[in-house]
Amino acid sequence: MKACDIETAMDEAERFVDRARKALAEHAGDAFGLAAGSKATGALRRASLDLTRALADLRRAE
């Protein structure tokens, strides 16, 4: 585990939380909007994928 891997994972986690808050705020009270998708939910999905990759890199033994 390297310090740069930890920092990358933290950055991606913060980005994910930021995108999640934006998606929830954009679709407050609109469950259909979250399910159907929008620019905000697309960004949230991408941030989720990037966070998953960063966490996998963090766990990878070197």
C-alpha positions in Angstrom: 0.0 0.0 0.0 1.5 3.3 -1.1 0.7 6.8 0.2 -0.2 7.9 -3.3 -2.8 5.0 -3.5 -4.3 6.2 -0.3 -4.5 9.8 -1.4 -6.1 8.7 -4.8 -8.7 6.7 -3.0 -9.5 9.6 -0.6 -9.8 12.0 -3.6 -12.1 9.6 -5.4 -14.2 9.1 -2.3 -14.6 12.9 -1.9 -15.5 13.2 -5.5 -18.1 10.4 -5.1 -19.7 12.0 -2.1 -19.9 15.4 -3.9 -21.6 13.8 -6.9 -24.0 11.9 -4.7 -25.0 15.1 -2.9 -25.6 16.8 -6.2 -27.7 14.0 -7.6 -29.8 13.9 -4.5 -30.3 17.6 -4.5 -31.2 17.7 -8.2 -33.8 14.9 -7.7 -35.1 15.8 -4.3 -38.5 14.2 -4.0 -38.3 12.7 -7.5 -37.6 9.0 -7.2 -38.3 8.6 -11.0 -35.5 11.0 -11.8 -33.0 9.0 -9.9 -34.1 5.7 -11.5 -34.4 7.1 -15.0 -31.1 8.8 -15.0 -29.8 12.2 -15.7 -26.5 14.0 -16.2 -26.1 14.1 -12.4 -26.7 10.4 -11.9 -24.4 9.6 -14.8 -21.6 11.5 -13.1 -22.4 9.7 -9.9 -22.1 6.3 -11.6 -18.8 7.3 -13.2 -17.5 8.5 -9.8 -18.6 5.2 -8.3 -16.6 3.2 -10.9 -13.5 5.4 -10.4 -13.8 4.9 -6.6 -14.1 1.2 -7.0 -11.0 1.1 -9.2 -9.0 3.2 -6.7 -10.0 1.0 -3.8 -9.1 -2.1 -5.8 -5.7 -0.6 -6.5 -5.3 0.2 -2.8 -6.0 -3.5 -1.8 -3.7 -4.9 -4.5 -0.6 -6.5 -3.0 2.7 -5.3 -4.4 
